[in-house]
Amino acid sequence: MAYGLKYQTQFTSQSDANNAEKDYTLQFLFKDYTGGVTSIDGADTTVTQKCTMDDPFAPIKGQSLSISLLNKGNIPITSFQSEDDNGVQVKLLNGTNLLFIGFLVQDDFYEPMVDYTHAITLSATDGLGLLKGVILSEASVRRVFNCSYRTNGVDTVVYFYSANAAFYPQAGNTIEIGGVSY
């Protein structure tokens, strides 16, 4: 299941006396896509990134993106639809720094039916909300490993669920979670 880059837009944040402007890239990768990359235009506020939970002590905090793009008659909202919930992967980058990786929410699209340039609205989520209520240390198929990543000076223990019971990383294997290799 490889993802290929199909659409991409670049934008710059606003700056003020305290914050320098930053360049961002928003990428849409489609499952099993092998064609070329099409440059698309963002609307006035191209991306708003939000934390889906306001609890500062929550161990898992999901992220979501609200995305606004311009349709100049060449990229209708149907271009982003997929039969598969994981059919369109979204990445937000600041240079090479990955800020967000997730999937388009297929039932949360919006586009006015007009014949002039207009904004289309998409939503993406990292999918961490699917873990709500799951006690990972008690999941039926789980693996645990210690990361070299430290949070506030404490080694992080990561539990993850795998539908494939035969999958078990060996010492020295690299595992990628959310774009970060462990």
N, C-alpha and C positions, 0 to 999 in steps of 0.2 A: 504494500500500500504506500506508494510514493506520491508525494505532493509536488506539483509543478507550479511555478510562479506564472500567473496569468495577468493580473492587474497590479499596478503599483502607482502610488502617488507620493509626492514629497511636499513637505510644508515646513514653514519656520514659525516658531512661537513668537509671540510679542515680547518686547523687552521694555524694561524701565530702568530707573537708576539703581535698583537692587538686583535685577535679574537680567543676565545677558540672554540674547536670543539663542535658540537651539534649533538645529535642523533635525527633522524627523522623517522617517520613511514608513509608510503603511503598505503592507503587502497582502495580497489575496492569493493563496495557493490552493489549487483545486486538485482533488484526488485523481490520480492517474492522468493528469494533464501533461502534454509534452510539447505544446506549441510555443509561440513567441510571447513576449511580454508586451502588454498594452499599457501606456501611460494614461492615467485618468486624473481628473481635476477634483480637488476637494472643495467643499463649500466654505463659507466664511469661517465657521468653527468646524474644522475637519474631524477632529477627534476629541472626545471628552472621556477620560479614564476615571473610573469610580471604583471604590472599594465597596463590595456588596454588604459589608457588615461594619458596624461602628463600634464594636467591642475591642478595646485595645489589648485585651488579654486572650482573645480567641487564638487557638493554635493554628487554625486554618482560616485565611481570609481570602475569599474569592474576589476576582476582579472582573470588571465588564467595561466594554467600550461602547460609546454611542458614536456612530460614524455618519457623517453627512458628506455626500459626494454630489457633484454636478452632472446632470444628464443633459447633454447638449443635443440630444436626439440620437446619439450613437451608442450609449450604454444604458439600456433600460434596466429596471430593477430585476427583471427576469434573468439577466445575465449572472446574477448572484445566487439564483435558486438551485437547490440540489435535493434529490430524493433522500439523501443520506444526511443525518444530523452532523456527521463529521466530514461532510463533503467539501466544505470550504474552510480552510484554515486561515487565520488572520494573525499577522505579526506586526507589532509596532516596535520600531527600532530608533535609537538615537545614535547615529553612526553605526558602530558594530555592536552596541550595547542593546540586548534584547530586553525591552520593557514589558512586553505582553505577548503571550501566545495563547490562542484559543480558537474557537469556531464560531461561525456565524449562527445566530439563532434563526432558524428557518421560518418560524412563525411570527417574527417581529420585524417585518419590512414595511416601509411606507413610501409611496410615491403618488403625487397628485397626477391625475390624468389630464395633462395639458400638452400643447404642441410647441412650447417655447422652453428655453433653458430653465431648468428647475432643480431643486435639491431632492435627492433621495436619501432616506434614512435607513440605516442598518444597525443591528446590534450584534455584539460578539460577547461571549463569556468564556472564561477559562475552564468552566465545568466543575470547579471545586464544590459548587453547591450540591452536586450529586453525592458528595460524601457526608452531607448533613445527616446526623443520626446514626451513621455507621461507626461502630467502635472498632477502629482499625486493628487494635491489638487482639480482638476476638473474631476477626473475619475468618471465614472458613478456609480460604486459600490466601495466605499472606506470606510475605517474606519480610524480614527485618535485617537491617544492616546499619552499621555506624558510619556516618559521613565524616569526612575531614572538615566539613563546614562547622563552624562554631557560632552559636548565637549567644551573645552576652557572656562569652567565656565558657560556655557549656557545650560539650559535644552533642550534636543533634542525632537522635535516633529516628530513623525514617521507616514507617510501615507503608507498604504498598500492596495493592490487590492485583493479582494476576489471574485471569480466567484460565490460563494454561498452567496446570499443576506441575508440568514438567519443567517450567521455567524456573531456574534457580541460579542466580549469579554466583560465580566462583570468585575466590580471592583474586584480586588483580583485574577483574572485569570492570569495564566502565559502563555505567548506567546513566542514561540521559533522562532527566525529569524536568519538564517545563523549560527546556533549552539549556539547562545547567548540567554539566557532566560531573558525576561523582565516581 
